[in-house]
Amino acid sequence: MFSFLVALQFLTRLPSPVRREITLEDLGASIGWFPAVGAAIGGLLLLVDTAARALFHPAVASALDVAALVAITGALHLDGVIDTADGFAAGPGRESRLAAMHQAHAGTTGTLAGCLVVLVTYIAIASLADEVRWIALIVAPTAGRTTTLLSYYLYPYARPEHGFSRALKDGATPFRAAVGLATAAGVAAGVATVAGLIILGAGLACSLLASRIAAQQLGGLTGDVIGATGELSQLTTLITAALLQAL
């Protein structure tokens, strides 16, 4: 339970009952719980959506869903989108890209990328019919945090310094990756059986492909890139759900 609370504190801005100092080792050990935290975020998002749709026009409710997602997570992974876009726009060299990702300010490319992700997320949620909307709102955050776990497990870390990303990389053991993936699959199958697994699989496949391409370019992944691929996974899941309802 402690590791789950550590993961919850790291991935969200929700009040934490943990009162002692959390070490890097604690953080690394918590990574197997990331998919479960994603499912919890999805549950909260569904509650917000249910209340908002009872009070407001569906378009307003969808906007409130996006705002709630940003508020719950503190835009943690969205920041990764911005830094990654700025990094890859900085030039063809590995070192220049890594240096650009370390900049404290957002560049034009990163700002546009962040705005585009928010916009497409809103459009994807707004397009969802009732029968798939609640499923997508739960599975999408689950997929995003599962991508984070699997990216740390599958790909090398690109930076030499030891910080929280290195701790997460060290903590992403085969056992934790397997348990986390099983948790995500259980959530997806539990809410929508085959359809849930399809949209989860689409999100993971698209984002892990992007992770592989980024790792080839950078000689590994950074925390920013992993955050960006988590957002990509979440967004792909929402779009796949919208596509399924049209079939």
FENFENZI-V984817 format. One record per helix or strand. SS is the DSSP state (H for helix, E for strand). FROM is the first residue (numbers start at 1). TO is the last residue. If there is no record, write none. Layout:
ss=SS from=FROM to=TO
ss=SS from=FROM to=TO
//
This chain:
ss=H from=2 to=11
ss=H from=24 to=29
ss=H from=31 to=55
ss=H from=58 to=73
ss=H from=76 to=89
ss=H from=94 to=101
ss=H from=108 to=126
ss=H from=130 to=154
ss=E from=157 to=157
ss=H from=164 to=171
ss=H from=174 to=218
ss=E from=221 to=221
ss=H from=223 to=246
//
